Amino acid sequence: MNTYLDTGVLLPLYIEESFSESITKIVEERSESIPVNLFQEVEFENATRLKLFRGEITYRHVTQILKAWEEDISAGRLIRRPVNWVQALDEARRLGTLVSAKTGCRTLDLVHVAIAVKWGCERFVTADARQLKAAQAAGLKVLDVSVIGKSNSGK
């Protein structure tokens, strides 16, 4: 569990999006459980419901997605990990000092990177360019799925 997947990377595992195929392939190749935290769960659930609000999916689809998430937790494909929120938020503040004025990285994106650092992750996976820069500044190896998605679509 050395890899942290941003919520924007988790969502396409459950809802068809431009990066879905690439992300599914990455997860399958690594064949390890995906650590998730309460913050990701809140974001994931809300992002799913926002898709309903925008008319992108149906209520039935929302129910299926949230059920699949819970099934993946029960099966061990997703592993809930605790977060020491004081340490994570202190780390986010430290990272913000380093990168926000240069990159425009948002607070919530910094929190994801900070959690990855505090969990001892080696790798950070996202499609957000500013978040990638923050993860690099934090010393994490990064994987930009937006680049992978573009290279796969050109085949």
C-alpha positions, 0 to 999 in steps of 0.5 A: 500500500505504497500508492495513494490514489486521489479521489479524482482517480478513484471515481473513474474506477466506478464511473466511466470517465476518460481515465477509467481504462487507464486507472483500472489497468494501473490498479490491476497491474499493482494488484494491491489493496487501495488505502482510503480514508474518511476524507476520500469517502466523503469526497467520493460519495459527494462527487457521485451525488453531484453527478446525479445533480448534474444529470450525468447519472441516475439515482439507480446508478448512484446506489450501484456505485456506492454499493460497489464501493462498500463491496470493495471495502468488504472484499479488501480491495479498498482498505480504510486507513485512519488519519492523524488529522492534526499531523495531516493538516500540519503537513498540508500547511507546510506543503502550502508554504512551499508550493501554493504561491507557485502552483495554485494548489488548493487546500483540499488537494494539499490535504490529500498529498499530506495524508500520503506523506504521513502514511509513508506512501511512495507514489501519488496518482492524480490527474491534477497538475497542481496537485502533482507539483505539490506531491513532487515537492513533498518527495513523492513519485507521481503518476499523472493519469491524464497523460496516460489517458491521452497516450492510450487514446492515441493508439 
